Amino acid sequence: MPQFYLSPPDASLQTASGLHLLCDCRPGQTCRLVGIDGNRALINRLMGLGVRIGSEIRVLQQRGQDVVITSTGNRIALGGAIARHLQVESLT
């Protein structure tokens, strides 16, 4: 699958800079979307929901890999199949 990142992913930088997958975030955590590991259909779906690279995301609920987030004023439920393809950096 194609990968779309603001900057190329680097395993050594991920640990140091706090990058991780959205499905690993906890309720109350605020993050910024920095990468999408997916195809054009996934990217278009997320854009339709108002979730774009650079978007600030707040995790409202998390169960397993499924998450409910708020982004751009919208409350959005994402299954683990999508959430595990979204790379975020922690803001809080």
C-alpha positions as CSV (number, residue, x, y, z in Angstrom):
1,M,0.0,0.0,0.0
2,P,1.2,3.5,-0.6
3,Q,2.2,5.6,2.3
4,F,1.6,9.3,2.7
5,Y,3.7,11.3,5.3
6,L,4.6,14.9,6.0
7,S,8.1,13.5,6.5
8,P,9.5,10.0,5.9
9,P,8.9,7.7,8.8
10,D,12.1,6.7,10.7
11,A,11.9,4.1,13.5
12,S,14.5,5.9,15.5
13,L,12.7,9.2,15.3
14,Q,9.3,7.6,16.1
15,T,10.4,6.7,19.6
16,A,12.1,10.0,20.3
17,S,9.4,12.2,18.9
18,G,6.4,10.4,20.3
19,L,5.0,9.1,17.0
20,H,2.6,6.2,17.3
21,L,-0.6,4.7,15.8
22,L,-4.0,6.3,16.5
23,C,-5.3,2.9,17.8
24,D,-2.7,3.1,20.6
25,C,-4.0,6.4,21.9
26,R,-5.9,6.7,25.2
27,P,-9.1,8.7,25.9
28,G,-8.4,12.3,26.6
29,Q,-5.2,12.3,24.5
30,T,-4.7,15.0,21.9
31,C,-2.6,14.2,18.8
32,R,-1.8,15.5,15.4
33,L,-2.2,13.3,12.3
34,V,1.2,13.0,10.6
35,G,0.9,10.0,8.4
36,I,-1.5,7.7,6.6
37,D,-0.5,4.2,5.6
38,G,-3.2,3.4,3.1
39,N,-4.6,3.7,-0.4
40,R,-6.3,6.6,-2.1
41,A,-9.8,5.3,-1.1
42,L,-8.8,5.4,2.6
43,I,-7.4,8.9,2.2
44,N,-10.5,10.2,0.4
45,R,-12.7,8.6,3.1
46,L,-10.8,10.3,5.9
47,M,-10.8,13.7,4.0
48,G,-14.6,13.4,3.6
49,L,-14.8,13.0,7.4
50,G,-12.6,16.1,7.9
51,V,-9.5,14.2,9.0
52,R,-6.4,15.3,7.1
53,I,-2.7,15.2,7.7
54,G,-2.0,18.0,10.1
55,S,-5.4,17.7,11.8
56,E,-5.6,17.9,15.5
57,I,-7.4,14.9,16.9
58,R,-8.7,14.3,20.4
59,V,-9.5,10.7,21.5
60,L,-12.9,10.5,23.2
61,Q,-13.2,6.8,23.6
62,Q,-11.0,3.7,22.9
63,R,-11.9,0.0,23.0
64,G,-9.4,-2.4,21.6
65,Q,-8.2,-0.8,18.4
66,D,-11.5,1.1,17.8
67,V,-11.5,4.8,18.6
68,V,-14.0,7.6,18.8
69,I,-12.3,10.9,18.0
70,T,-13.2,14.6,17.6
71,S,-11.6,16.5,14.7
72,T,-12.6,19.8,13.2
73,G,-15.7,19.8,15.5
74,N,-16.9,16.4,14.3
75,R,-17.3,13.3,16.4
76,I,-16.0,10.3,14.3
77,A,-15.9,6.6,15.1
78,L,-13.0,4.7,13.5
79,G,-12.6,1.0,13.5
80,G,-9.3,-0.6,14.2
81,A,-8.9,-1.4,10.5
82,I,-8.6,2.3,9.9
83,A,-7.1,3.5,13.2
84,R,-4.1,1.3,12.8
85,H,-3.2,3.0,9.5
86,L,-3.0,6.5,11.0
87,Q,0.3,7.7,12.5
88,V,0.0,10.5,15.0
89,E,2.3,12.6,17.3
90,S,1.2,13.2,20.9
91,L,0.4,16.8,21.8
92,T,-0.7,16.0,25.4
